[in-house]
Amino acid sequence: MMNLPYNVSFKDKVVVVTGAGGVLCSTMAKAFAQAGAKVAALDLNEDAVKKLEAECQAEGFCLKGYKANVLDPELLEEVHSQVTADLGPCDILVNGAGGNNPRATTDNEYQHEAKEGQKTFFDLDASGVDFVFKLNFQGTLIPTQVFAKDMIERKSGSILNISSMNAYIPLTKIPAYSAAKAGISNFTQWLATHFAGTGIRCNAIAPGFLVSNQNRALLFNADGTPTARSNKILNGTPMHRFVDSEELLGGVFFLCDDKAASAITGVVLPIDAGFAAYSGV
């Protein structure tokens, strides 16, 4: 049982969370279930969401796990039908699926410091870059096409996208991921405008630096000490610490609450321990 940030009820709301097999979105999915929602947890990793389903149901919450590929519209439509039959039409969509790929990452921060054998900007794999853009951008667009139709019919709903600090200022080494997340922020504003007359709100959060399975090796050495990159991050963060996944929940709940955020749409909310506010001086 998590300590939720404040008392809010999503009772009878159907919440669809993509990428729910990961650290961030499994936390969000479980929190929505604990707040009374009927949650559909979607992920390519079926074992992960089925484990989450078992955990939540053991605690008396309503959460069902579904294997889903956010890049496959036909299969996603099938999952949509299953979710509708099991839980009902979607009220809230959290587009959490995304990530980076080593093929789209450089080994060096600066070209002039590149050493022989390192993967530089000129060695980036075009297919890897393409995959990162597809996973993050189309992996947000396609689920929105599938599940927002439910909201259109009822003239009500909330979409929450997951942007990143990379969207504000790109980080070294990860050009494709940074650019793709900038696209998510832009797309959030586009969707907010496009759906403005339908009763659907669309916002995003931009998490700061969290420790996840994806980036743990970049942030910590084998002995548990911070890497040089980790120290750079902490020195550039006024609160001088990483963000915990549960610290995202206040912003998530607020933006998805139709009463609290009824006039808020097109917003990208940083949850970053002050990283975006600090100039470095």
TANOR-V780235 format. One record per residue. N is the residue number from 0. RES is the residue in three letters. SS is DSSP state (hx for helix, st for strand, lp for the rest). BURIAL is b if it has 24 or more other ideal C-beta (glycine too) atoms within 12 Angstrom, else e. D_FIRST is the distance of its C-alpha to the first C-alpha in Angstrom with 1 decimal. Layout:
BEGIN
n->[N	N]
res->[RES	RES]
ss->[SS	SS]
burial->[BURIAL	BURIAL]
d_first->[D_FIRST	D_FIRST]
END
This chain:
BEGIN
n->[0	1	2	3	4	5	6	7	8	9	10	11	12	13	14	15	16	17	18	19	20	21	22	23	24	25	26	27	28	29	30	31	32	33	34	35	36	37	38	39	40	41	42	43	44	45	46	47	48	49	50	51	52	53	54	55	56	57	58	59	60	61	62	63	64	65	66	67	68	69	70	71	72	73	74	75	76	77	78	79	80	81	82	83	84	85	86	87	88	89	90	91	92	93	94	95	96	97	98	99	100	101	102	103	104	105	106	107	108	109	110	111	112	113	114	115	116	117	118	119	120	121	122	123	124	125	126	127	128	129	130	131	132	133	134	135	136	137	138	139	140	141	142	143	144	145	146	147	148	149	150	151	152	153	154	155	156	157	158	159	160	161	162	163	164	165	166	167	168	169	170	171	172	173	174	175	176	177	178	179	180	181	182	183	184	185	186	187	188	189	190	191	192	193	194	195	196	197	198	199	200	201	202	203	204	205	206	207	208	209	210	211	212	213	214	215	216	217	218	219	220	221	222	223	224	225	226	227	228	229	230	231	232	233	234	235	236	237	238	239	240	241	242	243	244	245	246	247	248	249	250	251	252	253	254	255	256	257	258	259	260	261	262	263	264	265	266	267	268	269	270	271	272	273	274	275	276	277	278	279	280]
res->[MET	MET	ASN	LEU	PRO	TYR	ASN	VAL	SER	PHE	LYS	ASP	LYS	VAL	VAL	VAL	VAL	THR	GLY	ALA	GLY	GLY	VAL	LEU	CYS	SER	THR	MET	ALA	LYS	ALA	PHE	ALA	GLN	ALA	GLY	ALA	LYS	VAL	ALA	ALA	LEU	ASP	LEU	ASN	GLU	ASP	ALA	VAL	LYS	LYS	LEU	GLU	ALA	GLU	CYS	GLN	ALA	GLU	GLY	PHE	CYS	LEU	LYS	GLY	TYR	LYS	ALA	ASN	VAL	LEU	ASP	PRO	GLU	LEU	LEU	GLU	GLU	VAL	HIS	SER	GLN	VAL	THR	ALA	ASP	LEU	GLY	PRO	CYS	ASP	ILE	LEU	VAL	ASN	GLY	ALA	GLY	GLY	ASN	ASN	PRO	ARG	ALA	THR	THR	ASP	ASN	GLU	TYR	GLN	HIS	GLU	ALA	LYS	GLU	GLY	GLN	LYS	THR	PHE	PHE	ASP	LEU	ASP	ALA	SER	GLY	VAL	ASP	PHE	VAL	PHE	LYS	LEU	ASN	PHE	GLN	GLY	THR	LEU	ILE	PRO	THR	GLN	VAL	PHE	ALA	LYS	ASP	MET	ILE	GLU	ARG	LYS	SER	GLY	SER	ILE	LEU	ASN	ILE	SER	SER	MET	ASN	ALA	TYR	ILE	PRO	LEU	THR	LYS	ILE	PRO	ALA	TYR	SER	ALA	ALA	LYS	ALA	GLY	ILE	SER	ASN	PHE	THR	GLN	TRP	LEU	ALA	THR	HIS	PHE	ALA	GLY	THR	GLY	ILE	ARG	CYS	ASN	ALA	ILE	ALA	PRO	GLY	PHE	LEU	VAL	SER	ASN	GLN	ASN	ARG	ALA	LEU	LEU	PHE	ASN	ALA	ASP	GLY	THR	PRO	THR	ALA	ARG	SER	ASN	LYS	ILE	LEU	ASN	GLY	THR	PRO	MET	HIS	ARG	PHE	VAL	ASP	SER	GLU	GLU	LEU	LEU	GLY	GLY	VAL	PHE	PHE	LEU	CYS	ASP	ASP	LYS	ALA	ALA	SER	ALA	ILE	THR	GLY	VAL	VAL	LEU	PRO	ILE	ASP	ALA	GLY	PHE	ALA	ALA	TYR	SER	GLY	VAL]
ss->[lp	lp	lp	lp	lp	lp	lp	lp	lp	lp	lp	lp	lp	st	st	st	st	st	lp	lp	lp	lp	hx	hx	hx	hx	hx	hx	hx	hx	hx	hx	hx	hx	lp	lp	lp	st	st	st	st	st	st	lp	lp	hx	hx	hx	hx	hx	hx	hx	hx	hx	hx	hx	hx	hx	lp	lp	lp	lp	st	st	st	st	st	lp	lp	lp	lp	lp	hx	hx	hx	hx	hx	hx	hx	hx	hx	hx	hx	hx	hx	hx	lp	lp	lp	lp	lp	st	st	st	st	lp	lp	lp	lp	lp	lp	hx	hx	hx	lp	lp	lp	lp	lp	lp	hx	hx	hx	lp	lp	lp	lp	lp	lp	lp	hx	hx	hx	lp	lp	hx	hx	hx	hx	hx	hx	hx	hx	hx	hx	hx	hx	hx	hx	hx	hx	hx	hx	hx	hx	hx	hx	hx	hx	hx	hx	hx	hx	hx	lp	lp	st	st	st	st	st	st	lp	lp	hx	hx	hx	lp	lp	lp	lp	lp	lp	lp	hx	hx	hx	hx	hx	hx	hx	hx	hx	hx	hx	hx	hx	hx	hx	hx	hx	hx	hx	hx	lp	lp	lp	lp	lp	st	st	st	st	st	st	st	st	lp	lp	lp	lp	lp	lp	lp	lp	hx	hx	hx	hx	st	lp	lp	lp	lp	lp	st	lp	hx	hx	hx	hx	hx	hx	hx	hx	lp	lp	lp	lp	lp	lp	lp	lp	lp	hx	hx	hx	hx	hx	hx	hx	hx	hx	hx	hx	hx	lp	lp	lp	lp	lp	lp	lp	lp	lp	lp	lp	st	st	st	st	lp	lp	lp	hx	hx	hx	lp	lp	lp	lp]
burial->[e	b	e	b	b	e	e	b	e	b	e	e	b	b	b	b	b	b	b	b	b	b	b	b	b	b	b	b	b	b	b	b	b	b	b	b	b	b	b	b	b	b	b	b	b	e	e	b	b	e	e	b	b	e	b	b	e	e	e	e	b	b	b	b	b	b	b	b	b	b	b	e	e	e	e	b	e	e	b	b	e	e	b	b	e	e	b	b	b	b	b	b	b	b	b	b	b	b	b	b	b	b	e	b	b	b	b	e	e	e	e	e	e	e	e	e	e	e	e	e	e	e	e	b	e	e	e	b	b	e	b	b	b	b	b	b	b	b	b	b	b	b	b	b	b	b	b	b	e	b	b	e	e	e	e	e	b	b	b	b	b	b	b	b	b	b	b	b	e	e	b	b	b	b	b	b	b	b	b	b	b	b	b	b	b	b	b	b	b	e	b	b	e	e	b	e	e	b	e	b	b	b	b	b	b	b	b	b	b	b	b	b	e	e	b	e	e	b	b	e	e	e	e	e	e	e	e	e	b	b	e	e	b	b	e	b	b	e	e	e	e	b	b	b	b	b	b	b	b	b	b	b	b	b	b	b	b	b	e	e	b	e	e	b	b	b	b	b	b	b	b	b	b	e	b	b	e	e	e	e	e]
d_first->[0.0	3.8	6.8	8.9	12.5	14.0	14.1	15.4	15.7	16.5	17.2	19.7	19.8	20.1	18.7	20.2	18.9	21.4	20.8	17.3	17.9	17.9	15.6	15.9	15.9	13.2	10.9	12.7	12.6	8.9	8.8	11.9	10.6	7.8	11.0	13.0	14.9	16.4	15.9	18.5	17.5	20.9	22.0	25.2	23.1	22.4	20.9	18.2	17.2	17.7	15.3	12.6	13.8	13.5	9.9	9.0	11.7	10.7	7.6	10.4	10.3	13.6	14.0	17.2	18.4	22.0	24.4	26.2	28.7	28.7	32.4	33.6	34.3	35.4	32.5	30.1	32.1	31.5	27.7	28.1	29.9	27.2	24.5	26.8	27.6	24.0	22.2	25.0	26.5	24.5	23.8	22.0	22.7	21.0	23.6	21.7	24.0	26.3	27.3	30.3	32.8	34.9	38.1	37.6	37.1	39.9	40.1	41.8	40.9	44.5	47.3	49.9	47.8	47.5	48.6	50.3	48.0	45.1	43.8	45.0	44.8	47.8	46.1	43.1	42.8	43.4	41.4	38.5	38.7	39.1	35.9	33.9	35.3	34.7	31.1	30.2	32.6	33.4	29.8	29.0	32.2	32.2	28.7	29.7	33.0	31.3	28.4	30.0	32.7	30.3	29.9	33.7	34.4	32.3	33.3	29.7	26.8	25.1	25.3	23.4	25.0	24.0	26.9	27.1	28.9	31.5	32.5	33.9	35.6	35.8	34.8	37.4	37.3	35.3	37.8	36.7	32.9	33.8	36.3	34.0	31.3	34.0	34.9	31.3	31.7	35.2	34.1	31.4	34.2	36.4	34.0	33.3	37.1	37.8	35.3	36.0	38.0	35.7	32.8	30.6	29.1	28.5	26.9	25.5	23.5	25.1	22.7	24.3	24.1	20.9	20.9	20.4	21.9	24.7	25.9	24.9	28.5	30.0	28.1	28.3	31.1	30.8	30.7	27.7	30.0	29.9	32.5	35.2	33.5	30.2	32.4	34.0	30.7	29.6	33.1	32.9	29.6	30.2	26.9	27.8	24.4	22.4	19.7	16.0	14.5	11.9	15.0	16.3	14.0	16.1	19.2	17.8	16.7	20.0	22.3	20.9	21.2	24.6	25.2	24.2	25.8	28.5	31.3	29.6	30.5	31.7	29.7	28.3	25.9	25.8	22.6	24.4	24.6	28.1	29.5	31.4	32.9	34.5	38.0	38.1	40.7]
END
